[in-house]
């Protein structure tokens, strides 16, 4: 499950980089955290290192913790 969520987060961050708008504070913070671990995909490359980092990131709850620090509790 963590691996699937990691892929979803990578895809969401990539999609946000293609859009010309300003997302909300929580989404901006989540993308900022993701980009610390996974760079923008601008050319083909093996994705297993990114996937491995994202899986560990999701398991660590760092995204959630930083988003909650920015916007308040989500629970």
PQR file of N, CA, C, O and H, with PARSE charges and radii, in Angstrom:
ATOM      1  N   UNK A   1       0.821  -1.198   0.000 -0.4000 1.5000
ATOM      2  CA  UNK A   1       0.000   0.000   0.000 -0.0000 2.0000
ATOM      3  C   UNK A   1       0.864   1.261   0.000  0.5500 1.7000
ATOM      4  O   UNK A   1       0.533   2.232  -0.681 -0.5500 1.4000
ATOM      5  N   UNK A   2       1.962   1.262   0.751 -0.4000 1.5000
ATOM      6  CA  UNK A   2       2.837   2.438   0.781 -0.0000 2.0000
ATOM      7  C   UNK A   2       3.434   2.702  -0.600  0.5500 1.7000
ATOM      8  O   UNK A   2       3.592   3.853  -1.008 -0.5500 1.4000
ATOM      9  H   UNK A   2       2.231   0.474   1.305  0.4000 1.0000
ATOM     10  N   UNK A   3       3.761   1.637  -1.306 -0.4000 1.5000
ATOM     11  CA  UNK A   3       4.315   1.793  -2.646 -0.0000 2.0000
ATOM     12  C   UNK A   3       3.323   2.432  -3.601  0.5500 1.7000
ATOM     13  O   UNK A   3       3.692   3.285  -4.407 -0.5500 1.4000
ATOM     14  H   UNK A   3       3.633   0.702  -0.974  0.4000 1.0000
ATOM     15  N   UNK A   4       2.061   2.019  -3.511 -0.4000 1.5000
ATOM     16  CA  UNK A   4       1.018   2.583  -4.371 -0.0000 2.0000
ATOM     17  C   UNK A   4       0.828   4.064  -4.052  0.5500 1.7000
ATOM     18  O   UNK A   4       0.728   4.890  -4.959 -0.5500 1.4000
ATOM     19  H   UNK A   4       1.761   1.326  -2.856  0.4000 1.0000
ATOM     20  N   UNK A   5       0.778   4.395  -2.770 -0.4000 1.5000
ATOM     21  CA  UNK A   5       0.641   5.801  -2.389 -0.0000 2.0000
ATOM     22  C   UNK A   5       1.845   6.621  -2.858  0.5500 1.7000
ATOM     23  O   UNK A   5       1.695   7.769  -3.277 -0.5500 1.4000
ATOM     24  H   UNK A   5       0.859   3.724  -2.033  0.4000 1.0000
ATOM     25  N   UNK A   6       3.026   6.031  -2.785 -0.4000 1.5000
ATOM     26  CA  UNK A   6       4.217   6.721  -3.271 -0.0000 2.0000
ATOM     27  C   UNK A   6       4.115   7.058  -4.745  0.5500 1.7000
ATOM     28  O   UNK A   6       4.477   8.158  -5.162 -0.5500 1.4000
ATOM     29  H   UNK A   6       3.148   5.099  -2.445  0.4000 1.0000
ATOM     30  N   UNK A   7       3.623   6.113  -5.538 -0.4000 1.5000
ATOM     31  CA  UNK A   7       3.431   6.352  -6.971 -0.0000 2.0000
ATOM     32  C   UNK A   7       2.396   7.451  -7.197  0.5500 1.7000
ATOM     33  O   UNK A   7       2.586   8.321  -8.047 -0.5500 1.4000
ATOM     34  H   UNK A   7       3.329   5.219  -5.199  0.4000 1.0000
ATOM     35  N   UNK A   8       1.312   7.412  -6.443 -0.4000 1.5000
ATOM     36  CA  UNK A   8       0.270   8.438  -6.564 -0.0000 2.0000
ATOM     37  C   UNK A   8       0.822   9.823  -6.242  0.5500 1.7000
ATOM     38  O   UNK A   8       0.531  10.787  -6.950 -0.5500 1.4000
ATOM     39  H   UNK A   8       1.157   6.705  -5.752  0.4000 1.0000
ATOM     40  N   UNK A   9       1.617   9.928  -5.177 -0.4000 1.5000
ATOM     41  CA  UNK A   9       2.219  11.213  -4.815 -0.0000 2.0000
ATOM     42  C   UNK A   9       3.178  11.702  -5.903  0.5500 1.7000
ATOM     43  O   UNK A   9       3.191  12.888  -6.230 -0.5500 1.4000
ATOM     44  H   UNK A   9       1.853   9.145  -4.602  0.4000 1.0000
ATOM     45  N   UNK A  10       3.978  10.793  -6.461 -0.4000 1.5000
ATOM     46  CA  UNK A  10       4.895  11.183  -7.540 -0.0000 2.0000
ATOM     47  C   UNK A  10       4.110  11.716  -8.736  0.5500 1.7000
ATOM     48  O   UNK A  10       4.478  12.738  -9.315 -0.5500 1.4000
ATOM     49  H   UNK A  10       3.967   9.829  -6.195  0.4000 1.0000
ATOM     50  N   UNK A  11       3.037  11.031  -9.103 -0.4000 1.5000
ATOM     51  CA  UNK A  11       2.224  11.455 -10.245 -0.0000 2.0000
ATOM     52  C   UNK A  11       1.560  12.803  -9.970  0.5500 1.7000
ATOM     53  O   UNK A  11       1.483  13.651 -10.859 -0.5500 1.4000
ATOM     54  H   UNK A  11       2.738  10.201  -8.632  0.4000 1.0000
ATOM     55  N   UNK A  12       1.085  13.001  -8.751 -0.4000 1.5000
ATOM     56  CA  UNK A  12       0.443  14.268  -8.398 -0.0000 2.0000
ATOM     57  C   UNK A  12       1.436  15.424  -8.464  0.5500 1.7000
ATOM     58  O   UNK A  12       1.115  16.486  -8.997 -0.5500 1.4000
ATOM     59  H   UNK A  12       1.148  12.313  -8.029  0.4000 1.0000
ATOM     60  N   UNK A  13       2.639  15.226  -7.929 -0.4000 1.5000
ATOM     61  CA  UNK A  13       3.656  16.279  -7.971 -0.0000 2.0000
ATOM     62  C   UNK A  13       4.023  16.603  -9.417  0.5500 1.7000
ATOM     63  O   UNK A  13       4.191  17.769  -9.775 -0.5500 1.4000
ATOM     64  H   UNK A  13       2.900  14.363  -7.496  0.4000 1.0000
ATOM     65  N   UNK A  14       4.147  15.576 -10.236 -0.4000 1.5000
ATOM     66  CA  UNK A  14       4.482  15.777 -11.650 -0.0000 2.0000
ATOM     67  C   UNK A  14       3.371  16.568 -12.341  0.5500 1.7000
ATOM     68  O   UNK A  14       3.648  17.488 -13.110 -0.5500 1.4000
ATOM     69  H   UNK A  14       4.012  14.629  -9.945  0.4000 1.0000
ATOM     70  N   UNK A  15       2.129  16.216 -12.070 -0.4000 1.5000
ATOM     71  CA  UNK A  15       0.997  16.915 -12.682 -0.0000 2.0000
ATOM     72  C   UNK A  15       0.965  18.378 -12.258  0.5500 1.7000
ATOM     73  O   UNK A  15       0.697  19.256 -13.078 -0.5500 1.4000
ATOM     74  H   UNK A  15       1.903  15.468 -11.445  0.4000 1.0000
ATOM     75  N   UNK A  16       1.236  18.645 -10.983 -0.4000 1.5000
ATOM     76  CA  UNK A  16       1.239  20.027 -10.500 -0.0000 2.0000
ATOM     77  C   UNK A  16       2.295  20.868 -11.202  0.5500 1.7000
ATOM     78  O   UNK A  16       2.101  22.066 -11.407 -0.5500 1.4000
ATOM     79  H   UNK A  16       1.454  17.931 -10.317  0.4000 1.0000
ATOM     80  N   UNK A  17       3.403  20.254 -11.570 -0.4000 1.5000
ATOM     81  CA  UNK A  17       4.456  20.992 -12.265 -0.0000 2.0000
ATOM     82  C   UNK A  17       4.049  21.397 -13.681  0.5500 1.7000
ATOM     83  O   UNK A  17       4.667  22.286 -14.267 -0.5500 1.4000
ATOM     84  H   UNK A  17       3.562  19.281 -11.403  0.4000 1.0000
ATOM     85  N   UNK A  18       3.037  20.770 -14.229 -0.4000 1.5000
ATOM     86  CA  UNK A  18       2.566  21.111 -15.570 -0.0000 2.0000
ATOM     87  C   UNK A  18       1.456  22.160 -15.557  0.5500 1.7000
ATOM     88  O   UNK A  18       1.106  22.703 -16.605 -0.5500 1.4000
ATOM     89  H   UNK A  18       2.535  20.047 -13.754  0.4000 1.0000
ATOM     90  N   UNK A  19       0.905  22.448 -14.388 -0.4000 1.5000
ATOM     91  CA  UNK A  19      -0.224  23.371 -14.282 -0.0000 2.0000
ATOM     92  C   UNK A  19       0.258  24.775 -13.953  0.5500 1.7000
ATOM     93  O   UNK A  19       1.224  24.948 -13.211 -0.5500 1.4000
ATOM     94  H   UNK A  19       1.189  22.007 -13.537  0.4000 1.0000
ATOM     95  N   UNK A  20      -0.410  25.766 -14.502 -0.4000 1.5000
ATOM     96  CA  UNK A  20      -0.086  27.158 -14.210 -0.0000 2.0000
ATOM     97  C   UNK A  20      -1.144  27.723 -13.270  0.5500 1.7000
ATOM     98  O   UNK A  20      -2.054  28.435 -13.694 -0.5500 1.4000
ATOM     99  H   UNK A  20      -1.195  25.625 -15.105  0.4000 1.0000
ATOM    100  N   UNK A  21      -1.012  27.400 -12.003 -0.4000 1.5000
ATOM    101  CA  UNK A  21      -1.892  27.934 -10.975 -0.0000 2.0000
ATOM    102  C   UNK A  21      -1.175  27.787  -9.643  0.5500 1.7000
ATOM    103  O   UNK A  21      -0.170  27.085  -9.537 -0.5500 1.4000
ATOM    104  H   UNK A  21      -0.272  26.822 -11.659  0.4000 1.0000
ATOM    105  N   UNK A  22      -1.704  28.455  -8.636 -0.4000 1.5000
ATOM    106  CA  UNK A  22      -1.102  28.370  -7.310 -0.0000 2.0000
ATOM    107  C   UNK A  22      -1.974  27.476  -6.440  0.5500 1.7000
ATOM    108  O   UNK A  22      -3.097  27.850  -6.100 -0.5500 1.4000
ATOM    109  H   UNK A  22      -2.522  29.025  -8.723  0.4000 1.0000
ATOM    110  N   UNK A  23      -1.474  26.302  -6.076 -0.4000 1.5000
ATOM    111  CA  UNK A  23      -2.267  25.414  -5.217 -0.0000 2.0000
ATOM    112  C   UNK A  23      -2.329  25.958  -3.790  0.5500 1.7000
ATOM    113  O   UNK A  23      -1.612  26.895  -3.438 -0.5500 1.4000
ATOM    114  H   UNK A  23      -0.562  25.998  -6.352  0.4000 1.0000
ATOM    115  N   UNK A  24      -3.181  25.366  -2.993 -0.4000 1.5000
ATOM    116  CA  UNK A  24      -3.310  25.765  -1.600 -0.0000 2.0000
ATOM    117  C   UNK A  24      -2.053  25.458  -0.800  0.5500 1.7000
ATOM    118  O   UNK A  24      -1.147  24.765  -1.262 -0.5500 1.4000
ATOM    119  H   UNK A  24      -3.764  24.606  -3.279  0.4000 1.0000
ATOM    120  N   UNK A  25      -2.029  25.996   0.415 -0.4000 1.5000
ATOM    121  CA  UNK A  25      -0.855  25.876   1.277 -0.0000 2.0000
ATOM    122  C   UNK A  25      -0.473  24.423   1.551  0.5500 1.7000
ATOM    123  O   UNK A  25       0.709  24.082   1.522 -0.5500 1.4000
ATOM    124  H   UNK A  25      -2.765  26.559   0.790  0.4000 1.0000
ATOM    125  N   UNK A  26      -1.443  23.577   1.814 -0.4000 1.5000
ATOM    126  CA  UNK A  26      -1.156  22.176   2.115 -0.0000 2.0000
ATOM    127  C   UNK A  26      -0.589  21.425   0.922  0.5500 1.7000
ATOM    128  O   UNK A  26       0.363  20.657   1.062 -0.5500 1.4000
ATOM    129  H   UNK A  26      -2.404  23.854   1.838  0.4000 1.0000
ATOM    130  N   UNK A  27      -1.166  21.643  -0.239 -0.4000 1.5000
ATOM    131  CA  UNK A  27      -0.684  20.988  -1.457 -0.0000 2.0000
ATOM    132  C   UNK A  27       0.717  21.484  -1.801  0.5500 1.7000
ATOM    133  O   UNK A  27       1.581  20.700  -2.193 -0.5500 1.4000
ATOM    134  H   UNK A  27      -1.939  22.267  -0.352  0.4000 1.0000
ATOM    135  N   UNK A  28       0.936  22.793  -1.652 -0.4000 1.5000
ATOM    136  CA  UNK A  28       2.284  23.336  -1.911 -0.0000 2.0000
ATOM    137  C   UNK A  28       3.315  22.686  -1.002  0.5500 1.7000
ATOM    138  O   UNK A  28       4.401  22.324  -1.453 -0.5500 1.4000
ATOM    139  H   UNK A  28       0.234  23.429  -1.333  0.4000 1.0000
ATOM    140  N   UNK A  29       2.981  22.534   0.280 -0.4000 1.5000
ATOM    141  CA  UNK A  29       3.921  21.933   1.229 -0.0000 2.0000
ATOM    142  C   UNK A  29       4.158  20.469   0.881  0.5500 1.7000
ATOM    143  O   UNK A  29       5.300  20.010   0.916 -0.5500 1.4000
ATOM    144  H   UNK A  29       2.098  22.828   0.646  0.4000 1.0000
ATOM    145  N   UNK A  30       3.107  19.727   0.547 -0.4000 1.5000
ATOM    146  CA  UNK A  30       3.267  18.316   0.188 -0.0000 2.0000
ATOM    147  C   UNK A  30       4.188  18.176  -1.019  0.5500 1.7000
ATOM    148  O   UNK A  30       5.080  17.328  -1.030 -0.5500 1.4000
ATOM    149  H   UNK A  30       2.179  20.099   0.519  0.4000 1.0000
ATOM    150  N   UNK A  31       3.971  19.005  -2.033 -0.4000 1.5000
ATOM    151  CA  UNK A  31       4.822  18.945  -3.231 -0.0000 2.0000
ATOM    152  C   UNK A  31       6.259  19.313  -2.896  0.5500 1.7000
ATOM    153  O   UNK A  31       7.192  18.706  -3.421 -0.5500 1.4000
ATOM    154  H   UNK A  31       3.246  19.694  -2.025  0.4000 1.0000
ATOM    155  N   UNK A  32       6.444  20.288  -2.039 -0.4000 1.5000
ATOM    156  CA  UNK A  32       7.796  20.684  -1.619 -0.0000 2.0000
ATOM    157  C   UNK A  32       8.531  19.510  -0.964  0.5500 1.7000
ATOM    158  O   UNK A  32       9.705  19.269  -1.245 -0.5500 1.4000
ATOM    159  H   UNK A  32       5.686  20.781  -1.612  0.4000 1.0000
ATOM    160  N   UNK A  33       7.838  18.794  -0.100 -0.4000 1.5000
ATOM    161  CA  UNK A  33       8.447  17.631   0.568 -0.0000 2.0000
ATOM    162  C   UNK A  33       8.779  16.555  -0.462  0.5500 1.7000
ATOM    163  O   UNK A  33       9.877  15.999  -0.449 -0.5500 1.4000
ATOM    164  H   UNK A  33       6.885  18.989   0.128  0.4000 1.0000
ATOM    165  N   UNK A  34       7.844  16.264  -1.345 -0.4000 1.5000
ATOM    166  CA  UNK A  34       8.066  15.237  -2.370 -0.0000 2.0000
ATOM    167  C   UNK A  34       9.275  15.589  -3.229  0.5500 1.7000
ATOM    168  O   UNK A  34      10.091  14.720  -3.537 -0.5500 1.4000
ATOM    169  H   UNK A  34       6.952  16.716  -1.356  0.4000 1.0000
ATOM    170  N   UNK A  35       9.395  16.850  -3.615 -0.4000 1.5000
ATOM    171  CA  UNK A  35      10.497  17.265  -4.485 -0.0000 2.0000
ATOM    172  C   UNK A  35      11.854  17.225  -3.778  0.5500 1.7000
ATOM    173  O   UNK A  35      12.887  17.260  -4.447 -0.5500 1.4000
ATOM    174  H   UNK A  35       8.732  17.556  -3.364  0.4000 1.0000
ATOM    175  N   UNK A  36      11.877  17.153  -2.478 -0.4000 1.5000
ATOM    176  CA  UNK A  36      13.147  16.949  -1.768 -0.0000 2.0000
ATOM    177  C   UNK A  36      13.697  15.553  -2.041  0.5500 1.7000
ATOM    178  O   UNK A  36      14.905  15.328  -1.968 -0.5500 1.4000
ATOM    179  H   UNK A  36      11.038  17.125  -1.935  0.4000 1.0000
ATOM    180  N   UNK A  37      12.809  14.627  -2.353 -0.4000 1.5000
ATOM    181  CA  UNK A  37      13.186  13.224  -2.528 -0.0000 2.0000
ATOM    182  C   UNK A  37      13.176  12.761  -3.976  0.5500 1.7000
ATOM    183  O   UNK A  37      13.934  11.868  -4.354 -0.5500 1.4000
ATOM    184  H   UNK A  37      11.828  14.810  -2.412  0.4000 1.0000
ATOM    185  N   UNK A  38      12.316  13.371  -4.788 -0.4000 1.5000
ATOM    186  CA  UNK A  38      12.143  12.935  -6.182 -0.0000 2.0000
ATOM    187  C   UNK A  38      12.133  14.162  -7.084  0.5500 1.7000
ATOM    188  O   UNK A  38      11.314  15.063  -6.904 -0.5500 1.4000
ATOM    189  H   UNK A  38      11.700  14.096  -4.481  0.4000 1.0000
ATOM    190  N   UNK A  39      13.036  14.196  -8.045 -0.4000 1.5000
ATOM    191  CA  UNK A  39      13.111  15.312  -8.989 -0.0000 2.0000
ATOM    192  C   UNK A  39      12.018  15.218 -10.048  0.5500 1.7000
ATOM    193  O   UNK A  39      11.451  14.154 -10.295 -0.5500 1.4000
ATOM    194  H   UNK A  39      13.701  13.464  -8.190  0.4000 1.0000
ATOM    195  N   UNK A  40      11.741  16.361 -10.662 -0.4000 1.5000
ATOM    196  CA  UNK A  40      10.837  16.431 -11.802 -0.0000 2.0000
ATOM    197  C   UNK A  40      11.319  15.454 -12.872  0.5500 1.7000
ATOM    198  O   UNK A  40      12.516  15.360 -13.145 -0.5500 1.4000
ATOM    199  H   UNK A  40      12.201  17.226 -10.461  0.4000 1.0000
ATOM    200  N   UNK A  41      10.395  14.742 -13.462 -0.4000 1.5000
ATOM    201  CA  UNK A  41      10.728  13.759 -14.499 -0.0000 2.0000
ATOM    202  C   UNK A  41      10.672  14.466 -15.854  0.5500 1.7000
ATOM    203  O   UNK A  41       9.606  14.596 -16.456 -0.5500 1.4000
ATOM    204  H   UNK A  41       9.423  14.818 -13.241  0.4000 1.0000
ATOM    205  N   UNK A  42      11.840  14.921 -16.324 -0.4000 1.5000
ATOM    206  CA  UNK A  42      11.870  15.638 -17.592 -0.0000 2.0000
ATOM    207  C   UNK A  42      12.409  14.796 -18.738  0.5500 1.7000
ATOM    208  O   UNK A  42      12.357  15.205 -19.898 -0.5500 1.4000
ATOM    209  H   UNK A  42      12.706  14.816 -15.834  0.4000 1.0000
ATOM    210  N   UNK A  43      12.927  13.618 -18.409 -0.4000 1.5000
ATOM    211  CA  UNK A  43      13.355  12.671 -19.438 -0.0000 2.0000
ATOM    212  C   UNK A  43      13.250  11.264 -18.857  0.5500 1.7000
ATOM    213  O   UNK A  43      13.224  11.078 -17.640 -0.5500 1.4000
ATOM    214  H   UNK A  43      12.969  13.286 -17.467  0.4000 1.0000
ATOM    215  N   UNK A  44      13.190  10.288 -19.743 -0.4000 1.5000
ATOM    216  CA  UNK A  44      13.068   8.905 -19.285 -0.0000 2.0000
ATOM    217  C   UNK A  44      14.235   8.520 -18.387  0.5500 1.7000
ATOM    218  O   UNK A  44      15.388   8.858 -18.653 -0.5500 1.4000
ATOM    219  H   UNK A  44      13.211  10.439 -20.732  0.4000 1.0000
ATOM    220  N   UNK A  45      13.906   7.807 -17.321 -0.4000 1.5000
ATOM    221  CA  UNK A  45      14.914   7.263 -16.417 -0.0000 2.0000
ATOM    222  C   UNK A  45      14.272   6.114 -15.659  0.5500 1.7000
ATOM    223  O   UNK A  45      13.046   6.053 -15.556 -0.5500 1.4000
ATOM    224  H   UNK A  45      12.969   7.533 -17.105  0.4000 1.0000
ATOM    225  N   UNK A  46      15.067   5.212 -15.132 -0.4000 1.5000
ATOM    226  CA  UNK A  46      14.493   4.161 -14.292 -0.0000 2.0000
ATOM    227  C   UNK A  46      13.825   4.799 -13.071  0.5500 1.7000
ATOM    228  O   UNK A  46      14.407   5.667 -12.421 -0.5500 1.4000
ATOM    229  H   UNK A  46      16.062   5.261 -15.216  0.4000 1.0000
ATOM    230  N   UNK A  47      12.630   4.374 -12.774 -0.4000 1.5000
ATOM    231  CA  UNK A  47      11.883   4.988 -11.675 -0.0000 2.0000
ATOM    232  C   UNK A  47      11.980   4.221 -10.364  0.5500 1.7000
ATOM    233  O   UNK A  47      11.480   4.693  -9.343 -0.5500 1.4000
ATOM    234  H   UNK A  47      12.157   3.670 -13.302  0.4000 1.0000
ATOM    235  N   UNK A  48      12.610   3.049 -10.367 -0.4000 1.5000
ATOM    236  CA  UNK A  48      12.642   2.283  -9.122 -0.0000 2.0000
ATOM    237  C   UNK A  48      13.351   3.012  -7.988  0.5500 1.7000
ATOM    238  O   UNK A  48      12.930   2.857  -6.842 -0.5500 1.4000
ATOM    239  H   UNK A  48      13.016   2.665 -11.196  0.4000 1.0000
ATOM    240  N   UNK A  49      14.430   3.820  -8.236 -0.4000 1.5000
ATOM    241  CA  UNK A  49      15.009   4.549  -7.099 -0.0000 2.0000
ATOM    242  C   UNK A  49      14.029   5.592  -6.527  0.5500 1.7000
ATOM    243  O   UNK A  49      13.930   5.762  -5.312 -0.5500 1.4000
ATOM    244  H   UNK A  49      14.772   3.946  -9.167  0.4000 1.0000
ATOM    245  N   UNK A  50      13.309   6.286  -7.422 -0.4000 1.5000
ATOM    246  CA  UNK A  50      12.303   7.251  -6.975 -0.0000 2.0000
ATOM    247  C   UNK A  50      11.202   6.543  -6.199  0.5500 1.7000
ATOM    248  O   UNK A  50      10.771   7.010  -5.145 -0.5500 1.4000
ATOM    249  H   UNK A  50      13.389   6.148  -8.410  0.4000 1.0000
ATOM    250  N   UNK A  51      10.755   5.419  -6.726 -0.4000 1.5000
ATOM    251  CA  UNK A  51       9.688   4.666  -6.075 -0.0000 2.0000
ATOM    252  C   UNK A  51      10.123   4.197  -4.690  0.5500 1.7000
ATOM    253  O   UNK A  51       9.343   4.261  -3.740 -0.5500 1.4000
ATOM    254  H   UNK A  51      11.105   5.039  -7.582  0.4000 1.0000
ATOM    255  N   UNK A  52      11.345   3.734  -4.573 -0.4000 1.5000
ATOM    256  CA  UNK A  52      11.859   3.276  -3.278 -0.0000 2.0000
ATOM    257  C   UNK A  52      11.904   4.433  -2.281  0.5500 1.7000
ATOM    258  O   UNK A  52      11.520   4.268  -1.123 -0.5500 1.4000
ATOM    259  H   UNK A  52      11.979   3.682  -5.345  0.4000 1.0000
ATOM    260  N   UNK A  53      12.369   5.603  -2.723 -0.4000 1.5000
ATOM    261  CA  UNK A  53      12.414   6.778  -1.838 -0.0000 2.0000
ATOM    262  C   UNK A  53      11.010   7.212  -1.442  0.5500 1.7000
ATOM    263  O   UNK A  53      10.769   7.554  -0.284 -0.5500 1.4000
ATOM    264  H   UNK A  53      12.681   5.738  -3.664  0.4000 1.0000
ATOM    265  N   UNK A  54      10.084   7.199  -2.396 -0.4000 1.5000
ATOM    266  CA  UNK A  54       8.715   7.618  -2.097 -0.0000 2.0000
ATOM    267  C   UNK A  54       8.025   6.655  -1.140  0.5500 1.7000
ATOM    268  O   UNK A  54       7.289   7.082  -0.250 -0.5500 1.4000
ATOM    269  H   UNK A  54      10.280   6.921  -3.336  0.4000 1.0000
ATOM    270  N   UNK A  55       8.254   5.377  -1.314 -0.4000 1.5000
ATOM    271  CA  UNK A  55       7.664   4.400  -0.395 -0.0000 2.0000
ATOM    272  C   UNK A  55       8.133   4.676   1.030  0.5500 1.7000
ATOM    273  O   UNK A  55       7.326   4.681   1.959 -0.5500 1.4000
ATOM    274  H   UNK A  55       8.852   5.029  -2.037  0.4000 1.0000
ATOM    275  N   UNK A  56       9.428   4.904   1.205 -0.4000 1.5000
ATOM    276  CA  UNK A  56       9.970   5.210   2.535 -0.0000 2.0000
ATOM    277  C   UNK A  56       9.413   6.532   3.057  0.5500 1.7000
ATOM    278  O   UNK A  56       9.129   6.657   4.249 -0.5500 1.4000
ATOM    279  H   UNK A  56      10.084   4.899   0.450  0.4000 1.0000
ATOM    280  N   UNK A  57       9.256   7.515   2.177 -0.4000 1.5000
ATOM    281  CA  UNK A  57       8.710   8.806   2.586 -0.0000 2.0000
ATOM    282  C   UNK A  57       7.283   8.661   3.092  0.5500 1.7000
ATOM    283  O   UNK A  57       6.933   9.230   4.125 -0.5500 1.4000
ATOM    284  H   UNK A  57       9.487   7.414   1.209  0.4000 1.0000
ATOM    285  N   UNK A  58       6.461   7.911   2.382 -0.4000 1.5000
ATOM    286  CA  UNK A  58       5.077   7.697   2.814 -0.0000 2.0000
ATOM    287  C   UNK A  58       5.049   6.968   4.152  0.5500 1.7000
ATOM    288  O   UNK A  58       4.291   7.343   5.047 -0.5500 1.4000
ATOM    289  H   UNK A  58       6.745   7.449   1.542  0.4000 1.0000
ATOM    290  N   UNK A  59       5.860   5.943   4.293 -0.4000 1.5000
ATOM    291  CA  UNK A  59       5.914   5.195   5.556 -0.0000 2.0000
ATOM    292  C   UNK A  59       6.336   6.082   6.722  0.5500 1.7000
ATOM    293  O   UNK A  59       5.887   5.873   7.849 -0.5500 1.4000
ATOM    294  H   UNK A  59       6.476   5.638   3.566  0.4000 1.0000
ATOM    295  N   UNK A  60       7.183   7.057   6.470 -0.4000 1.5000
ATOM    296  CA  UNK A  60       7.689   7.923   7.542 -0.0000 2.0000
ATOM    297  C   UNK A  60       6.665   8.951   8.019  0.5500 1.7000
ATOM    298  O   UNK A  60       6.825   9.523   9.097 -0.5500 1.4000
ATOM    299  H   UNK A  60       7.548   7.227   5.555  0.4000 1.0000
ATOM    300  N   UNK A  61       5.632   9.190   7.245 -0.4000 1.5000
ATOM    301  CA  UNK A  61       4.597  10.200   7.538 -0.0000 2.0000
ATOM    302  C   UNK A  61       5.127  11.632   7.473  0.5500 1.7000
ATOM    303  O   UNK A  61       4.479  12.551   7.974 -0.5500 1.4000
ATOM    304  H   UNK A  61       5.502   8.725   6.369  0.4000 1.0000
ATOM    305  N   UNK A  62       6.287  11.833   6.867 -0.4000 1.5000
ATOM    306  CA  UNK A  62       6.872  13.180   6.783 -0.0000 2.0000
ATOM    307  C   UNK A  62       5.976  14.141   6.011  0.5500 1.7000
ATOM    308  O   UNK A  62       5.856  15.307   6.388 -0.5500 1.4000
ATOM    309  H   UNK A  62       6.814  11.087   6.460  0.4000 1.0000
ATOM    310  N   UNK A  63       5.352  13.675   4.948 -0.4000 1.5000
ATOM    311  CA  UNK A  63       4.465  14.555   4.178 -0.0000 2.0000
ATOM    312  C   UNK A  63       3.329  15.030   5.071  0.5500 1.7000
ATOM    313  O   UNK A  63       3.067  16.230   5.159 -0.5500 1.4000
ATOM    314  H   UNK A  63       5.450  12.728   4.642  0.4000 1.0000
ATOM    315  N   UNK A  64       2.662  14.109   5.727 -0.4000 1.5000
ATOM    316  CA  UNK A  64       1.547  14.455   6.608 -0.0000 2.0000
ATOM    317  C   UNK A  64       1.991  15.413   7.705  0.5500 1.7000
ATOM    318  O   UNK A  64       1.321  16.412   7.967 -0.5500 1.4000
ATOM    319  H   UNK A  64       2.874  13.135   5.656  0.4000 1.0000
ATOM    320  N   UNK A  65       3.105  15.116   8.340 -0.4000 1.5000
ATOM    321  CA  UNK A  65       3.583  15.957   9.439 -0.0000 2.0000
ATOM    322  C   UNK A  65       3.870  17.380   8.970  0.5500 1.7000
ATOM    323  O   UNK A  65       3.518  18.340   9.655 -0.5500 1.4000
ATOM    324  H   UNK A  65       3.649  14.304   8.126  0.4000 1.0000
ATOM    325  N   UNK A  66       4.501  17.523   7.821 -0.4000 1.5000
ATOM    326  CA  UNK A  66       4.834  18.863   7.328 -0.0000 2.0000
ATOM    327  C   UNK A  66       3.597  19.614   6.841  0.5500 1.7000
ATOM    328  O   UNK A  66       3.500  20.828   7.016 -0.5500 1.4000
ATOM    329  H   UNK A  66       4.788  16.743   7.264  0.4000 1.0000
ATOM    330  N   UNK A  67       2.658  18.900   6.234 -0.4000 1.5000
ATOM    331  CA  UNK A  67       1.413  19.545   5.813 -0.0000 2.0000
ATOM    332  C   UNK A  67       0.641  20.009   7.042  0.5500 1.7000
ATOM    333  O   UNK A  67       0.137  21.131   7.067 -0.5500 1.4000
ATOM    334  H   UNK A  67       2.737  17.913   6.092  0.4000 1.0000
ATOM    335  N   UNK A  68       0.543  19.161   8.060 -0.4000 1.5000
ATOM    336  CA  UNK A  68      -0.169  19.559   9.276 -0.0000 2.0000
ATOM    337  C   UNK A  68       0.534  20.724   9.976  0.5500 1.7000
ATOM    338  O   UNK A  68      -0.133  21.577  10.562 -0.5500 1.4000
ATOM    339  H   UNK A  68       0.953  18.249   8.040  0.4000 1.0000
ATOM    340  N   UNK A  69       1.845  20.774   9.926 -0.4000 1.5000
ATOM    341  CA  UNK A  69       2.568  21.906  10.506 -0.0000 2.0000
ATOM    342  C   UNK A  69       2.226  23.200   9.764  0.5500 1.7000
ATOM    343  O   UNK A  69       2.222  24.279  10.356 -0.5500 1.4000
ATOM    344  H   UNK A  69       2.387  20.081   9.450  0.4000 1.0000
ATOM    345  N   UNK A  70       1.942  23.085   8.475 -0.4000 1.5000
ATOM    346  CA  UNK A  70       1.639  24.260   7.658 -0.0000 2.0000
ATOM    347  C   UNK A  70       0.187  24.710   7.771  0.5500 1.7000
ATOM    348  O   UNK A  70      -0.099  25.907   7.756 -0.5500 1.4000
ATOM    349  H   UNK A  70       1.945  22.208   7.994  0.4000 1.0000
ATOM    350  N   UNK A  71      -0.737  23.739   7.884 -0.4000 1.5000
ATOM    351  CA  UNK A  71      -2.164  24.096   7.819 -0.0000 2.0000
ATOM    352  C   UNK A  71      -2.958  23.737   9.066  0.5500 1.7000
ATOM    353  O   UNK A  71      -4.114  24.142   9.189 -0.5500 1.4000
ATOM    354  H   UNK A  71      -0.504  22.766   7.896  0.4000 1.0000
ATOM    355  N   UNK A  72      -2.382  23.002   9.975 -0.4000 1.5000
ATOM    356  CA  UNK A  72      -3.113  22.540  11.147 -0.0000 2.0000
ATOM    357  C   UNK A  72      -3.477  21.072  11.003  0.5500 1.7000
ATOM    358  O   UNK A  72      -3.287  20.469   9.947 -0.5500 1.4000
ATOM    359  H   UNK A  72      -1.443  22.673   9.874  0.4000 1.0000
ATOM    360  N   UNK A  73      -3.995  20.519  12.063 -0.4000 1.5000
ATOM    361  CA  UNK A  73      -4.313  19.090  12.105 -0.0000 2.0000
ATOM    362  C   UNK A  73      -5.330  18.698  11.035  0.5500 1.7000
ATOM    363  O   UNK A  73      -6.313  19.403  10.807 -0.5500 1.4000
ATOM    364  H   UNK A  73      -4.149  21.009  12.921  0.4000 1.0000
ATOM    365  N   UNK A  74      -5.078  17.576  10.393 -0.4000 1.5000
ATOM    366  CA  UNK A  74      -6.015  17.040   9.404 -0.0000 2.0000
ATOM    367  C   UNK A  74      -6.853  15.909   9.991  0.5500 1.7000
ATOM    368  O   UNK A  74      -7.718  15.353   9.314 -0.5500 1.4000
ATOM    369  H   UNK A  74      -4.279  17.004  10.578  0.4000 1.0000
ATOM    370  N   UNK A  75      -6.596  15.578  11.234 -0.4000 1.5000
ATOM    371  CA  UNK A  75      -7.302  14.465  11.862 -0.0000 2.0000
ATOM    372  C   UNK A  75      -8.226  14.946  12.856  0.5500 1.7000
ATOM    373  O   UNK A  75      -8.915  14.151  13.495 -0.5500 1.4000
ATOM    374  H   UNK A  75      -5.894  16.029  11.784  0.4000 1.0000
TER
END
